[in-house]
């Protein structure tokens, strides 16, 4: 009986830990088509990339906070509180990283200065 209880606790802990927010550098970019930026000039691409880089920095700071909050929540209560309350920005970070990658590819294709 005791081993079944311990197994149950381990299963709950595994689920709680797997639901934790990832660190921003662990989040992969979603591939985007560079052609979506084909109509932009090099200057426009640079401005768009700058804005997206600023957005990514802000999202990354929020994600780091969510990851820390989840670690604390799991430690204290067994629940990833930040992720449960909408603090996880993984999807937005993936999309933003993908857009930056696509812009970099388009800038390379156009031989823009980076």
Biopython code that builds the backbone (N, CA, C, O; Angstrom):
import numpy as np
from Bio.PDB.StructureBuilder import StructureBuilder

atoms = [
    (1, "UNK", "N", (0.821, -1.190, 0.000)),
    (1, "UNK", "CA", (0.000, 0.000, 0.000)),
    (1, "UNK", "C", (0.868, 1.258, 0.000)),
    (1, "UNK", "O", (0.601, 2.218, -0.722)),
    (2, "UNK", "N", (1.920, 1.227, 0.833)),
    (2, "UNK", "CA", (2.793, 2.389, 0.927)),
    (2, "UNK", "C", (3.515, 2.644, -0.394)),
    (2, "UNK", "O", (3.717, 3.799, -0.770)),
    (3, "UNK", "N", (3.907, 1.580, -1.106)),
    (3, "UNK", "CA", (4.602, 1.765, -2.381)),
    (3, "UNK", "C", (3.675, 2.361, -3.441)),
    (3, "UNK", "O", (4.132, 3.118, -4.298)),
    (4, "UNK", "N", (2.385, 2.033, -3.398)),
    (4, "UNK", "CA", (1.420, 2.615, -4.334)),
    (4, "UNK", "C", (1.263, 4.101, -4.034)),
    (4, "UNK", "O", (1.181, 4.914, -4.954)),
    (5, "UNK", "N", (1.222, 4.459, -2.761)),
    (5, "UNK", "CA", (1.121, 5.872, -2.362)),
    (5, "UNK", "C", (2.341, 6.643, -2.840)),
    (5, "UNK", "O", (2.207, 7.738, -3.387)),
    (6, "UNK", "N", (3.537, 6.080, -2.637)),
    (6, "UNK", "CA", (4.769, 6.736, -3.077)),
    (6, "UNK", "C", (4.798, 6.887, -4.594)),
    (6, "UNK", "O", (5.245, 7.914, -5.106)),
    (7, "UNK", "N", (4.328, 5.882, -5.309)),
    (7, "UNK", "CA", (4.268, 5.942, -6.764)),
    (7, "UNK", "C", (3.320, 7.056, -7.212)),
    (7, "UNK", "O", (3.594, 7.766, -8.179)),
    (8, "UNK", "N", (2.210, 7.198, -6.502)),
    (8, "UNK", "CA", (1.260, 8.265, -6.803)),
    (8, "UNK", "C", (1.868, 9.642, -6.595)),
    (8, "UNK", "O", (1.659, 10.547, -7.403)),
    (9, "UNK", "N", (2.610, 9.801, -5.527)),
    (9, "UNK", "CA", (3.270, 11.074, -5.251)),
    (9, "UNK", "C", (4.294, 11.383, -6.336)),
    (9, "UNK", "O", (4.395, 12.525, -6.782)),
    (10, "UNK", "N", (5.047, 10.390, -6.760)),
    (10, "UNK", "CA", (6.030, 10.592, -7.820)),
    (10, "UNK", "C", (5.356, 10.980, -9.134)),
    (10, "UNK", "O", (5.856, 11.838, -9.861)),
    (11, "UNK", "N", (4.239, 10.358, -9.433)),
    (11, "UNK", "CA", (3.512, 10.680, -10.669)),
    (11, "UNK", "C", (2.999, 12.107, -10.643)),
    (11, "UNK", "O", (3.120, 12.821, -11.639)),
    (12, "UNK", "N", (2.434, 12.534, -9.535)),
    (12, "UNK", "CA", (1.943, 13.911, -9.405)),
    (12, "UNK", "C", (3.106, 14.894, -9.514)),
    (12, "UNK", "O", (2.982, 15.925, -10.175)),
    (13, "UNK", "N", (4.214, 14.592, -8.883)),
    (13, "UNK", "CA", (5.385, 15.472, -8.948)),
    (13, "UNK", "C", (5.917, 15.570, -10.378)),
    (13, "UNK", "O", (6.301, 16.653, -10.821)),
    (14, "UNK", "N", (5.942, 14.463, -11.094)),
    (14, "UNK", "CA", (6.419, 14.473, -12.480)),
    (14, "UNK", "C", (5.525, 15.330, -13.363)),
    (14, "UNK", "O", (6.017, 16.082, -14.204)),
    (15, "UNK", "N", (4.233, 15.220, -13.179)),
    (15, "UNK", "CA", (3.298, 16.033, -13.958)),
    (15, "UNK", "C", (3.470, 17.511, -13.625)),
    (15, "UNK", "O", (3.483, 18.350, -14.526)),
    (16, "UNK", "N", (3.599, 17.832, -12.367)),
    (16, "UNK", "CA", (3.753, 19.229, -11.945)),
    (16, "UNK", "C", (5.042, 19.825, -12.486)),
    (16, "UNK", "O", (5.043, 20.958, -12.967)),
    (17, "UNK", "N", (6.126, 19.090, -12.416)),
    (17, "UNK", "CA", (7.407, 19.583, -12.901)),
    (17, "UNK", "C", (7.393, 19.740, -14.414)),
    (17, "UNK", "O", (7.953, 20.705, -14.933)),
    (18, "UNK", "N", (6.771, 18.820, -15.128)),
    (18, "UNK", "CA", (6.733, 18.918, -16.587)),
    (18, "UNK", "C", (5.875, 20.079, -17.058)),
    (18, "UNK", "O", (6.032, 20.530, -18.192)),
    (19, "UNK", "N", (4.988, 20.567, -16.233)),
    (19, "UNK", "CA", (4.132, 21.691, -16.596)),
    (19, "UNK", "C", (4.804, 23.036, -16.332)),
    (19, "UNK", "O", (4.228, 24.083, -16.628)),
    (20, "UNK", "N", (6.000, 23.019, -15.787)),
    (20, "UNK", "CA", (6.695, 24.262, -15.463)),
    (20, "UNK", "C", (7.092, 25.014, -16.725)),
    (20, "UNK", "O", (7.349, 24.417, -17.770)),
    (21, "UNK", "N", (7.135, 26.330, -16.606)),
    (21, "UNK", "CA", (7.569, 27.182, -17.712)),
    (21, "UNK", "C", (9.050, 26.941, -17.983)),
    (21, "UNK", "O", (9.844, 26.806, -17.052)),
    (22, "UNK", "N", (9.419, 26.888, -19.267)),
    (22, "UNK", "CA", (10.811, 26.711, -19.676)),
    (22, "UNK", "C", (11.550, 28.039, -19.585)),
    (22, "UNK", "O", (10.941, 29.108, -19.619)),
    (23, "UNK", "N", (12.862, 27.954, -19.471)),
    (23, "UNK", "CA", (13.693, 29.144, -19.574)),
    (23, "UNK", "C", (13.676, 29.604, -21.033)),
    (23, "UNK", "O", (13.588, 28.769, -21.932)),
    (24, "UNK", "N", (13.757, 30.915, -21.289)),
    (24, "UNK", "CA", (13.651, 31.423, -22.663)),
    (24, "UNK", "C", (14.656, 30.816, -23.647)),
    (24, "UNK", "O", (14.322, 30.588, -24.810)),
    (25, "UNK", "N", (15.882, 30.553, -23.186)),
    (25, "UNK", "CA", (16.884, 29.995, -24.093)),
    (25, "UNK", "C", (16.625, 28.534, -24.439)),
    (25, "UNK", "O", (17.265, 27.996, -25.342)),
    (26, "UNK", "N", (15.711, 27.891, -23.747)),
    (26, "UNK", "CA", (15.335, 26.501, -24.039)),
    (26, "UNK", "C", (14.184, 26.412, -25.042)),
    (26, "UNK", "O", (13.805, 25.315, -25.452)),
    (27, "UNK", "N", (13.629, 27.551, -25.436)),
    (27, "UNK", "CA", (12.471, 27.583, -26.319)),
    (27, "UNK", "C", (12.939, 27.739, -27.762)),
    (27, "UNK", "O", (13.665, 28.676, -28.092)),
    (28, "UNK", "N", (12.517, 26.813, -28.614)),
    (28, "UNK", "CA", (12.910, 26.824, -30.024)),
    (28, "UNK", "C", (12.019, 27.767, -30.826)),
    (28, "UNK", "O", (10.866, 28.022, -30.478)),
    (29, "UNK", "N", (12.593, 28.270, -31.903)),
    (29, "UNK", "CA", (11.840, 29.131, -32.817)),
    (29, "UNK", "C", (10.894, 28.279, -33.663)),
    (29, "UNK", "O", (11.207, 27.140, -34.011)),
    (30, "UNK", "N", (9.748, 28.844, -33.982)),
    (30, "UNK", "CA", (8.837, 28.212, -34.936)),
    (30, "UNK", "C", (9.280, 28.663, -36.319)),
    (30, "UNK", "O", (9.374, 29.865, -36.567)),
    (31, "UNK", "N", (9.555, 27.731, -37.228)),
    (31, "UNK", "CA", (9.996, 28.135, -38.575)),
    (31, "UNK", "C", (8.953, 29.004, -39.277)),
    (31, "UNK", "O", (7.762, 28.690, -39.291)),
    (32, "UNK", "N", (9.427, 30.087, -39.851)),
    (32, "UNK", "CA", (8.580, 31.018, -40.600)),
    (32, "UNK", "C", (9.176, 31.176, -41.999)),
    (32, "UNK", "O", (10.377, 30.995, -42.198)),
    (33, "UNK", "N", (8.334, 31.512, -42.948)),
    (33, "UNK", "CA", (8.784, 31.737, -44.314)),
    (33, "UNK", "C", (9.403, 33.132, -44.443)),
    (33, "UNK", "O", (8.741, 34.126, -44.142)),
    (34, "UNK", "N", (10.657, 33.221, -44.885)),
    (34, "UNK", "CA", (11.265, 34.541, -45.097)),
    (34, "UNK", "C", (10.512, 35.360, -46.148)),
    (34, "UNK", "O", (10.578, 36.589, -46.142)),
    (35, "UNK", "N", (9.803, 34.686, -47.040)),
    (35, "UNK", "CA", (9.092, 35.393, -48.115)),
    (35, "UNK", "C", (8.018, 36.339, -47.571)),
    (35, "UNK", "O", (7.584, 37.245, -48.281)),
    (36, "UNK", "N", (7.587, 36.143, -46.325)),
    (36, "UNK", "CA", (6.593, 37.055, -45.758)),
    (36, "UNK", "C", (7.172, 38.460, -45.556)),
    (36, "UNK", "O", (6.428, 39.416, -45.333)),
    (37, "UNK", "N", (8.512, 38.581, -45.635)),
    (37, "UNK", "CA", (9.174, 39.871, -45.496)),
    (37, "UNK", "C", (9.799, 40.331, -46.812)),
    (37, "UNK", "O", (10.551, 41.305, -46.826)),
    (38, "UNK", "N", (9.499, 39.646, -47.917)),
    (38, "UNK", "CA", (10.136, 39.942, -49.204)),
    (38, "UNK", "C", (9.860, 41.348, -49.701)),
    (38, "UNK", "O", (10.709, 41.928, -50.378)),
    (39, "UNK", "N", (8.721, 41.907, -49.394)),
    (39, "UNK", "CA", (8.358, 43.233, -49.879)),
    (39, "UNK", "C", (8.975, 44.379, -49.100)),
    (39, "UNK", "O", (8.772, 45.540, -49.458)),
    (40, "UNK", "N", (9.718, 44.090, -48.052)),
    (40, "UNK", "CA", (10.286, 45.152, -47.218)),
    (40, "UNK", "C", (11.707, 45.491, -47.657)),
    (40, "UNK", "O", (12.457, 44.629, -48.115)),
    (41, "UNK", "N", (12.054, 46.748, -47.509)),
    (41, "UNK", "CA", (13.412, 47.204, -47.798)),
    (41, "UNK", "C", (14.339, 46.777, -46.665)),
    (41, "UNK", "O", (13.892, 46.314, -45.616)),
    (42, "UNK", "N", (15.631, 46.943, -46.898)),
    (42, "UNK", "CA", (16.600, 46.604, -45.851)),
    (42, "UNK", "C", (16.378, 47.458, -44.597)),
    (42, "UNK", "O", (16.472, 46.953, -43.478)),
    (43, "UNK", "N", (16.087, 48.738, -44.782)),
    (43, "UNK", "CA", (15.832, 49.613, -43.639)),
    (43, "UNK", "C", (14.599, 49.189, -42.866)),
    (43, "UNK", "O", (14.597, 49.186, -41.635)),
    (44, "UNK", "N", (13.561, 48.835, -43.588)),
    (44, "UNK", "CA", (12.325, 48.385, -42.942)),
    (44, "UNK", "C", (12.545, 47.064, -42.210)),
    (44, "UNK", "O", (12.027, 46.860, -41.112)),
    (45, "UNK", "N", (13.314, 46.173, -42.824)),
    (45, "UNK", "CA", (13.626, 44.894, -42.174)),
    (45, "UNK", "C", (14.398, 45.125, -40.878)),
    (45, "UNK", "O", (14.141, 44.470, -39.868)),
    (46, "UNK", "N", (15.342, 46.056, -40.914)),
    (46, "UNK", "CA", (16.130, 46.373, -39.711)),
    (46, "UNK", "C", (15.239, 46.917, -38.605)),
    (46, "UNK", "O", (15.397, 46.545, -37.442)),
    (47, "UNK", "N", (14.308, 47.793, -38.954)),
    (47, "UNK", "CA", (13.395, 48.353, -37.953)),
    (47, "UNK", "C", (12.479, 47.275, -37.374)),
    (47, "UNK", "O", (12.241, 47.231, -36.167)),
    (48, "UNK", "N", (11.973, 46.415, -38.242)),
    (48, "UNK", "CA", (11.097, 45.334, -37.782)),
    (48, "UNK", "C", (11.866, 44.387, -36.866)),
    (48, "UNK", "O", (11.356, 43.950, -35.835)),
    (49, "UNK", "N", (13.097, 44.078, -37.258)),
    (49, "UNK", "CA", (13.931, 43.195, -36.439)),
    (49, "UNK", "C", (14.224, 43.822, -35.075)),
    (49, "UNK", "O", (14.208, 43.129, -34.058)),
    (50, "UNK", "N", (14.489, 45.120, -35.051)),
    (50, "UNK", "CA", (14.751, 45.810, -33.793)),
    (50, "UNK", "C", (13.544, 45.731, -32.868)),
    (50, "UNK", "O", (13.681, 45.430, -31.682)),
    (51, "UNK", "N", (12.357, 46.004, -33.414)),
    (51, "UNK", "CA", (11.132, 45.937, -32.604)),
    (51, "UNK", "C", (10.908, 44.523, -32.081)),
    (51, "UNK", "O", (10.583, 44.334, -30.909)),
    (52, "UNK", "N", (11.081, 43.531, -32.953)),
    (52, "UNK", "CA", (10.891, 42.141, -32.518)),
    (52, "UNK", "C", (11.923, 41.747, -31.465)),
    (52, "UNK", "O", (11.608, 41.007, -30.533)),
    (53, "UNK", "N", (13.147, 42.233, -31.609)),
    (53, "UNK", "CA", (14.184, 41.937, -30.606)),
    (53, "UNK", "C", (13.825, 42.537, -29.254)),
    (53, "UNK", "O", (14.058, 41.921, -28.214)),
    (54, "UNK", "N", (13.259, 43.739, -29.269)),
    (54, "UNK", "CA", (12.805, 44.367, -28.023)),
    (54, "UNK", "C", (11.637, 43.584, -27.424)),
    (54, "UNK", "O", (11.577, 43.375, -26.212)),
    (55, "UNK", "N", (10.710, 43.155, -28.281)),
    (55, "UNK", "CA", (9.588, 42.329, -27.817)),
    (55, "UNK", "C", (10.100, 41.032, -27.205)),
    (55, "UNK", "O", (9.615, 40.593, -26.162)),
    (56, "UNK", "N", (11.092, 40.420, -27.866)),
    (56, "UNK", "CA", (11.650, 39.158, -27.368)),
    (56, "UNK", "C", (12.317, 39.356, -26.009)),
    (56, "UNK", "O", (12.199, 38.502, -25.130)),
    (57, "UNK", "N", (13.011, 40.464, -25.834)),
    (57, "UNK", "CA", (13.648, 40.742, -24.536)),
    (57, "UNK", "C", (12.594, 40.866, -23.441)),
    (57, "UNK", "O", (12.775, 40.345, -22.340)),
    (58, "UNK", "N", (11.504, 41.549, -23.737)),
    (58, "UNK", "CA", (10.429, 41.707, -22.758)),
    (58, "UNK", "C", (9.758, 40.360, -22.452)),
    (58, "UNK", "O", (9.517, 40.026, -21.292)),
    (59, "UNK", "N", (9.466, 39.603, -23.500)),
    (59, "UNK", "CA", (8.851, 38.285, -23.306)),
    (59, "UNK", "C", (9.781, 37.356, -22.521)),
    (59, "UNK", "O", (9.330, 36.581, -21.677)),
    (60, "UNK", "N", (11.077, 37.442, -22.809)),
    (60, "UNK", "CA", (12.050, 36.597, -22.111)),
    (60, "UNK", "C", (12.108, 36.923, -20.624)),
    (60, "UNK", "O", (12.220, 36.029, -19.785)),
    (61, "UNK", "N", (12.032, 38.207, -20.310)),
    (61, "UNK", "CA", (12.017, 38.603, -18.892)),
    (61, "UNK", "C", (10.773, 38.054, -18.201)),
    (61, "UNK", "O", (10.850, 37.562, -17.075)),
    (62, "UNK", "N", (9.627, 38.138, -18.876)),
    (62, "UNK", "CA", (8.388, 37.592, -18.310)),
    (62, "UNK", "C", (8.484, 36.076, -18.160)),
    (62, "UNK", "O", (7.997, 35.511, -17.180)),
    (63, "UNK", "N", (9.115, 35.420, -19.139)),
    (63, "UNK", "CA", (9.247, 33.962, -19.091)),
    (63, "UNK", "C", (10.166, 33.534, -17.954)),
    (63, "UNK", "O", (9.888, 32.556, -17.260)),
    (64, "UNK", "N", (11.255, 34.265, -17.765)),
    (64, "UNK", "CA", (12.160, 33.949, -16.652)),
    (64, "UNK", "C", (11.429, 34.070, -15.318)),
    (64, "UNK", "O", (11.612, 33.249, -14.419)),
    (65, "UNK", "N", (10.609, 35.092, -15.204)),
    (65, "UNK", "CA", (9.823, 35.280, -13.991)),
    (65, "UNK", "C", (8.835, 34.124, -13.801)),
    (65, "UNK", "O", (8.656, 33.631, -12.688)),
    (66, "UNK", "N", (8.203, 33.702, -14.886)),
    (66, "UNK", "CA", (7.253, 32.585, -14.813)),
    (66, "UNK", "C", (7.968, 31.297, -14.426)),
    (66, "UNK", "O", (7.457, 30.519, -13.620)),
    (67, "UNK", "N", (9.146, 31.070, -14.994)),
    (67, "UNK", "CA", (9.900, 29.857, -14.664)),
    (67, "UNK", "C", (10.296, 29.852, -13.190)),
    (67, "UNK", "O", (10.212, 28.821, -12.523)),
    (68, "UNK", "N", (10.727, 31.003, -12.688)),
    (68, "UNK", "CA", (11.081, 31.095, -11.267)),
    (68, "UNK", "C", (9.851, 30.893, -10.389)),
    (68, "UNK", "O", (9.908, 30.193, -9.377)),
    (69, "UNK", "N", (8.737, 31.513, -10.784)),
    (69, "UNK", "CA", (7.492, 31.352, -10.028)),
    (69, "UNK", "C", (7.007, 29.917, -10.019)),
    (69, "UNK", "O", (6.506, 29.430, -9.005)),
    (70, "UNK", "N", (7.156, 29.234, -11.153)),
    (70, "UNK", "CA", (6.756, 27.834, -11.221)),
    (70, "UNK", "C", (7.633, 26.969, -10.316)),
    (70, "UNK", "O", (7.138, 26.092, -9.607)),
    (71, "UNK", "N", (8.942, 27.227, -10.350)),
    (71, "UNK", "CA", (9.855, 26.447, -9.506)),
    (71, "UNK", "C", (9.484, 26.627, -8.034)),
    (71, "UNK", "O", (9.456, 25.661, -7.272)),
    (72, "UNK", "N", (9.202, 27.860, -7.646)),
    (72, "UNK", "CA", (8.812, 28.137, -6.266)),
    (72, "UNK", "C", (7.469, 27.473, -5.943)),
    (72, "UNK", "O", (7.313, 26.850, -4.893)),
    (73, "UNK", "N", (6.506, 27.614, -6.854)),
    (73, "UNK", "CA", (5.178, 27.030, -6.635)),
    (73, "UNK", "C", (5.219, 25.515, -6.513)),
    (73, "UNK", "O", (4.536, 24.933, -5.671)),
    (74, "UNK", "N", (6.027, 24.880, -7.361)),
    (74, "UNK", "CA", (6.144, 23.422, -7.301)),
    (74, "UNK", "C", (6.817, 23.014, -5.996)),
    (74, "UNK", "O", (6.420, 22.032, -5.369)),
    (75, "UNK", "N", (7.831, 23.766, -5.588)),
    (75, "UNK", "CA", (8.529, 23.450, -4.349)),
    (75, "UNK", "C", (7.602, 23.600, -3.140)),
    (75, "UNK", "O", (7.585, 22.744, -2.255)),
    (76, "UNK", "N", (6.836, 24.689, -3.107)),
    (76, "UNK", "CA", (6.009, 24.970, -1.934)),
    (76, "UNK", "C", (4.654, 24.246, -1.948)),
    (76, "UNK", "O", (4.205, 23.738, -0.921)),
    (77, "UNK", "N", (4.017, 24.206, -3.108)),
    (77, "UNK", "CA", (2.651, 23.678, -3.174)),
    (77, "UNK", "C", (2.476, 22.473, -4.097)),
    (77, "UNK", "O", (1.432, 21.822, -4.092)),
    (78, "UNK", "N", (3.497, 22.189, -4.879)),
    (78, "UNK", "CA", (3.370, 21.105, -5.842)),
    (78, "UNK", "C", (2.637, 21.522, -7.108)),
    (78, "UNK", "O", (2.212, 20.670, -7.889)),
    (79, "UNK", "N", (2.485, 22.834, -7.319)),
    (79, "UNK", "CA", (1.761, 23.333, -8.492)),
    (79, "UNK", "C", (2.562, 24.420, -9.201)),
    (79, "UNK", "O", (3.141, 25.285, -8.543)),
    (80, "UNK", "N", (2.605, 24.390, -10.550)),
    (80, "UNK", "CA", (3.286, 25.451, -11.303)),
    (80, "UNK", "C", (2.375, 26.676, -11.420)),
    (80, "UNK", "O", (1.716, 26.868, -12.442)),
    (81, "UNK", "N", (2.344, 27.482, -10.396)),
    (81, "UNK", "CA", (1.380, 28.584, -10.295)),
    (81, "UNK", "C", (1.474, 29.595, -11.433)),
    (81, "UNK", "O", (0.444, 30.031, -11.946)),
    (82, "UNK", "N", (2.684, 29.978, -11.840)),
    (82, "UNK", "CA", (2.821, 30.979, -12.899)),
    (82, "UNK", "C", (2.246, 30.467, -14.215)),
    (82, "UNK", "O", (1.535, 31.200, -14.902)),
    (83, "UNK", "N", (2.540, 29.234, -14.570)),
    (83, "UNK", "CA", (2.000, 28.663, -15.808)),
    (83, "UNK", "C", (0.488, 28.543, -15.734)),
    (83, "UNK", "O", (-0.209, 28.766, -16.723)),
    (84, "UNK", "N", (-0.010, 28.194, -14.573)),
    (84, "UNK", "CA", (-1.458, 28.029, -14.406)),
    (84, "UNK", "C", (-2.186, 29.369, -14.496)),
    (84, "UNK", "O", (-3.366, 29.406, -14.842)),
    (85, "UNK", "N", (-1.498, 30.467, -14.188)),
    (85, "UNK", "CA", (-2.146, 31.775, -14.209)),
    (85, "UNK", "C", (-1.870, 32.544, -15.500)),
    (85, "UNK", "O", (-2.146, 33.742, -15.570)),
    (86, "UNK", "N", (-1.329, 31.873, -16.527)),
    (86, "UNK", "CA", (-1.113, 32.516, -17.821)),
    (86, "UNK", "C", (0.214, 33.223, -17.964)),
    (86, "UNK", "O", (0.399, 33.997, -18.904)),
    (87, "UNK", "N", (1.136, 32.982, -17.065)),
    (87, "UNK", "CA", (2.432, 33.650, -17.117)),
    (87, "UNK", "C", (3.405, 33.043, -18.108)),
    (87, "UNK", "O", (4.417, 33.667, -18.427)),
    (88, "UNK", "N", (3.133, 31.850, -18.603)),
    (88, "UNK", "CA", (4.024, 31.167, -19.532)),
    (88, "UNK", "C", (3.912, 31.817, -20.909)),
    (88, "UNK", "O", (2.824, 31.859, -21.483)),
    (89, "UNK", "N", (5.017, 32.321, -21.443)),
    (89, "UNK", "CA", (5.051, 33.029, -22.725)),
    (89, "UNK", "C", (5.741, 32.206, -23.813)),
    (89, "UNK", "O", (6.237, 32.764, -24.792)),
    (90, "UNK", "N", (5.774, 30.882, -23.645)),
    (90, "UNK", "CA", (6.505, 30.019, -24.567)),
    (90, "UNK", "C", (6.049, 30.188, -26.017)),
    (90, "UNK", "O", (6.889, 30.306, -26.909)),
    (91, "UNK", "N", (4.763, 30.201, -26.268)),
    (91, "UNK", "CA", (4.258, 30.319, -27.642)),
    (91, "UNK", "C", (4.665, 31.649, -28.270)),
    (91, "UNK", "O", (5.109, 31.681, -29.418)),
    (92, "UNK", "N", (4.520, 32.733, -27.538)),
    (92, "UNK", "CA", (4.876, 34.055, -28.065)),
    (92, "UNK", "C", (6.377, 34.147, -28.345)),
    (92, "UNK", "O", (6.794, 34.759, -29.328)),
    (93, "UNK", "N", (7.183, 33.538, -27.480)),
    (93, "UNK", "CA", (8.631, 33.545, -27.687)),
    (93, "UNK", "C", (8.985, 32.738, -28.925)),
    (93, "UNK", "O", (9.826, 33.164, -29.717)),
    (94, "UNK", "N", (8.360, 31.579, -29.108)),
    (94, "UNK", "CA", (8.621, 30.738, -30.285)),
    (94, "UNK", "C", (8.314, 31.482, -31.579)),
    (94, "UNK", "O", (9.101, 31.442, -32.525)),
    (95, "UNK", "N", (7.184, 32.153, -31.619)),
    (95, "UNK", "CA", (6.776, 32.894, -32.812)),
    (95, "UNK", "C", (7.726, 34.065, -33.063)),
    (95, "UNK", "O", (8.146, 34.285, -34.198)),
    (96, "UNK", "N", (8.064, 34.806, -32.028)),
    (96, "UNK", "CA", (8.948, 35.960, -32.186)),
    (96, "UNK", "C", (10.333, 35.530, -32.653)),
    (96, "UNK", "O", (10.918, 36.169, -33.527)),
    (97, "UNK", "N", (10.858, 34.457, -32.079)),
    (97, "UNK", "CA", (12.153, 33.938, -32.539)),
    (97, "UNK", "C", (12.077, 33.513, -34.004)),
    (97, "UNK", "O", (13.012, 33.751, -34.768)),
    (98, "UNK", "N", (10.978, 32.892, -34.395)),
    (98, "UNK", "CA", (10.803, 32.475, -35.785)),
    (98, "UNK", "C", (10.766, 33.662, -36.734)),
    (98, "UNK", "O", (11.349, 33.610, -37.817)),
    (99, "UNK", "N", (10.089, 34.728, -36.339)),
    (99, "UNK", "CA", (10.033, 35.935, -37.173)),
    (99, "UNK", "C", (11.415, 36.558, -37.317)),
    (99, "UNK", "O", (11.788, 36.990, -38.408)),
    (100, "UNK", "N", (12.169, 36.610, -36.242)),
    (100, "UNK", "CA", (13.529, 37.168, -36.303)),
    (100, "UNK", "C", (14.397, 36.325, -37.230)),
    (100, "UNK", "O", (15.156, 36.868, -38.032)),
    (101, "UNK", "N", (14.291, 35.005, -37.127)),
    (101, "UNK", "CA", (15.052, 34.121, -38.019)),
    (101, "UNK", "C", (14.680, 34.362, -39.477)),
    (101, "UNK", "O", (15.553, 34.406, -40.344)),
    (102, "UNK", "N", (13.381, 34.518, -39.748)),
    (102, "UNK", "CA", (12.917, 34.761, -41.118)),
    (102, "UNK", "C", (13.449, 36.092, -41.636)),
    (102, "UNK", "O", (13.859, 36.187, -42.793)),
    (103, "UNK", "N", (13.446, 37.115, -40.795)),
    (103, "UNK", "CA", (13.987, 38.417, -41.199)),
    (103, "UNK", "C", (15.477, 38.301, -41.483)),
    (103, "UNK", "O", (15.967, 38.863, -42.462)),
    (104, "UNK", "N", (16.200, 37.580, -40.639)),
    (104, "UNK", "CA", (17.637, 37.393, -40.876)),
    (104, "UNK", "C", (17.888, 36.702, -42.212)),
    (104, "UNK", "O", (18.814, 37.064, -42.937)),
    (105, "UNK", "N", (17.073, 35.720, -42.535)),
    (105, "UNK", "CA", (17.225, 35.022, -43.814)),
    (105, "UNK", "C", (16.932, 35.956, -44.984)),
    (105, "UNK", "O", (17.646, 35.943, -45.986)),
    (106, "UNK", "N", (15.888, 36.759, -44.858)),
    (106, "UNK", "CA", (15.529, 37.701, -45.931)),
    (106, "UNK", "C", (16.602, 38.784, -46.065)),
    (106, "UNK", "O", (16.937, 39.189, -47.178)),
    (107, "UNK", "N", (17.132, 39.246, -44.955)),
    (107, "UNK", "CA", (18.198, 40.243, -45.008)),
    (107, "UNK", "C", (19.452, 39.666, -45.670)),
    (107, "UNK", "O", (20.137, 40.364, -46.417)),
    (108, "UNK", "N", (19.749, 38.408, -45.402)),
    (108, "UNK", "CA", (20.899, 37.759, -46.037)),
    (108, "UNK", "C", (20.652, 37.602, -47.540)),
    (108, "UNK", "O", (21.557, 37.803, -48.350)),
    (109, "UNK", "N", (19.422, 37.242, -47.900)),
    (109, "UNK", "CA", (19.081, 37.072, -49.315)),
    (109, "UNK", "C", (19.222, 38.391, -50.065)),
    (109, "UNK", "O", (19.681, 38.421, -51.207)),
    (110, "UNK", "N", (18.824, 39.483, -49.412)),
    (110, "UNK", "CA", (18.904, 40.812, -50.039)),
    (110, "UNK", "C", (20.273, 41.454, -49.861)),
    (110, "UNK", "O", (20.527, 42.545, -50.371)),
    (111, "UNK", "N", (21.147, 40.774, -49.139)),
    (111, "UNK", "CA", (22.499, 41.272, -48.843)),
    (111, "UNK", "C", (22.466, 42.613, -48.091)),
    (111, "UNK", "O", (23.246, 43.527, -48.357)),
    (112, "UNK", "N", (21.529, 42.681, -47.145)),
    (112, "UNK", "CA", (21.439, 43.867, -46.281)),
    (112, "UNK", "C", (22.575, 43.832, -45.262)),
    (112, "UNK", "O", (23.074, 42.762, -44.913)),
    (113, "UNK", "N", (22.971, 44.994, -44.795)),
    (113, "UNK", "CA", (23.940, 45.032, -43.706)),
    (113, "UNK", "C", (23.234, 44.669, -42.423)),
    (113, "UNK", "O", (22.151, 45.182, -42.142)),
    (114, "UNK", "N", (23.823, 43.801, -41.652)),
    (114, "UNK", "CA", (23.157, 43.356, -40.414)),
    (114, "UNK", "C", (23.807, 43.993, -39.247)),
    (114, "UNK", "O", (23.401, 43.755, -38.110)),
]
sb = StructureBuilder()
sb.init_structure("model")
sb.init_model(0)
sb.init_chain("A")
sb.init_seg("    ")
for serial, (resi, resn, name, xyz) in enumerate(atoms, 1):
    if name == "N":
        sb.init_residue(resn, " ", resi, " ")
    sb.init_atom(name, np.array(xyz, "f"), 0.0, 1.0, " ", f" {name:<3s}", serial, name[0])
structure = sb.get_structure()
